[in-house]
Amino acid sequence: MRTSYFLLFFAIFISCKPEDITIPDSGNKTVINGLITSDSLISLNIHTSLKIDDTTLIWTSDKSYNNAKTLIYENDKVIDSMQYHKIWSSNYIYNKNYHSINIRPMPGHTYKISVKNNGMPDAFASTNIPNLVNIESLDTAVNILS
């Protein structure tokens, strides 16, 4: 049995060899990251994409986005713009750098975010907020297992 494991490990080990893969650089893109829900104001992270071999830390890559023009559309009509506001924290992933101070998404509507920044391609994101589901009844049953 031990010999079988050794032969399997040896076969896997010798079958692997390093490859030198060159990934073409298509340039940095604008990244829009966030969760839009009907129970809170719209807050998003907007930053630059990073290459797989880039050693730049993610919280330093959004410095160029403090002057981006961000618009919020509701059903294809502009309703607000988002403001840049950086909150520094050790828990960066939960801090958003663009905020709307007026708009709470409404169920049944479609929302689109557009980001325009000098020197970068424009970026767009959209989502549909589903209608609320009414709870018609609630039933609980107790099963006693003996």
C-alpha positions in Angstrom: 0.0 0.0 0.0 2.8 2.4 0.9 4.5 1.6 -2.4 1.3 2.5 -4.3 1.2 5.9 -2.6 4.9 6.5 -3.3 4.5 5.6 -7.0 1.4 7.8 -7.3 3.2 10.7 -5.7 6.3 10.1 -7.9 4.2 10.0 -11.1 2.4 13.3 -10.2 5.7 14.9 -9.2 7.6 14.1 -12.4 4.6 14.9 -14.6 4.6 18.5 -13.4 6.9 21.0 -14.9 7.0 24.8 -14.6 5.8 26.8 -17.6 6.8 30.3 -18.5 3.6 32.0 -19.5 3.5 35.5 -20.8 0.2 37.3 -20.2 -0.3 40.2 -22.6 -0.9 43.6 -20.9 -4.3 44.9 -22.1 -4.0 48.0 -19.9 -5.7 48.8 -16.6 -9.5 48.9 -16.4 -11.9 50.5 -14.1 -13.4 48.2 -11.5 -16.7 48.8 -9.8 -17.4 46.6 -6.8 -20.3 46.8 -4.4 -23.6 45.4 -3.3 -26.7 47.5 -4.0 -29.7 46.7 -1.8 -33.0 48.4 -1.1 -32.3 48.8 2.7 -29.2 51.1 2.4 -27.7 54.0 0.5 -25.6 53.1 -2.5 -21.9 52.7 -1.7 -19.2 51.3 -4.0 -15.5 50.6 -4.3 -14.1 52.1 -7.6 -10.5 51.4 -8.3 -8.0 50.2 -11.0 -7.6 46.6 -12.0 -4.3 45.0 -11.3 -2.4 42.5 -13.3 -1.7 39.1 -11.8 1.9 39.9 -11.3 1.4 43.4 -10.0 2.7 44.0 -6.5 0.7 47.2 -5.9 -1.6 46.9 -2.9 -5.3 47.3 -3.6 -5.8 50.2 -1.3 -3.2 52.3 -3.1 -4.6 51.5 -6.6 -7.7 53.8 -6.2 -5.8 57.1 -5.7 -6.5 58.1 -9.3 -10.2 57.7 -8.8 -10.8 60.5 -6.3 -12.0 62.8 -9.2 -14.0 60.3 -11.2 -17.4 61.3 -12.5 -19.9 58.7 -11.2 -23.6 58.9 -12.1 -26.5 56.8 -10.9 -29.3 56.0 -13.3 -32.7 54.7 -12.3 -34.6 53.1 -15.2 -32.2 54.9 -17.7 -32.7 58.4 -16.1 -29.9 60.1 -14.2 -31.0 60.7 -10.6 -27.8 61.4 -8.7 -24.0 61.4 -8.7 -21.7 59.7 -6.2 -19.2 61.5 -4.0 -15.6 60.4 -3.2 -15.0 59.7 0.4 -12.1 57.6 1.6 -12.2 55.9 4.9 -8.9 54.4 6.0 -9.2 51.3 8.1 -7.4 48.1 8.7 -10.5 46.3 7.3 -10.3 47.9 3.9 -12.8 45.5 2.2 -15.8 46.9 4.0 -14.9 50.5 3.3 -16.4 52.0 0.1 -14.8 55.0 -1.5 -17.9 56.4 -3.5 -21.2 57.1 -1.8 -24.6 58.4 -2.6 -26.0 60.6 0.2 -29.6 60.7 -1.3 -30.5 57.5 -3.1 -31.9 54.3 -1.6 -32.7 51.8 -4.3 -36.4 51.0 -4.7 -37.7 47.4 -5.4 -38.8 46.8 -9.0 -36.4 49.4 -10.5 -33.2 49.0 -12.6 -30.1 50.9 -11.5 -27.0 51.6 -13.5 -23.7 53.1 -12.4 -21.4 54.9 -14.9 -17.8 55.8 -14.1 -15.8 58.2 -16.2 -12.2 59.0 -15.3 -9.6 60.8 -17.4 -7.2 58.4 -19.0 -9.2 55.3 -18.3 -11.9 53.5 -20.2 -15.5 54.2 -19.0 -17.1 51.5 -16.9 -20.7 50.6 -16.3 -22.6 48.3 -14.0 -26.3 47.6 -13.6 -28.6 45.6 -11.5 -32.3 45.0 -11.0 -33.7 45.3 -7.5 -36.3 42.5 -7.1 -39.8 43.2 -5.7 -40.4 42.3 -2.1 -41.9 38.8 -1.6 -44.9 38.8 0.7 -45.0 36.1 3.3 -48.5 34.6 3.1 -48.3 32.3 6.0 -45.9 30.9 8.5 -46.1 27.4 9.9 -43.9 25.6 12.3 -44.0 21.9 13.1 -42.3 20.1 16.0 -41.0 16.7 15.4 -39.9 14.7 18.4 -37.6 11.9 17.7 -37.3 9.2 20.2 
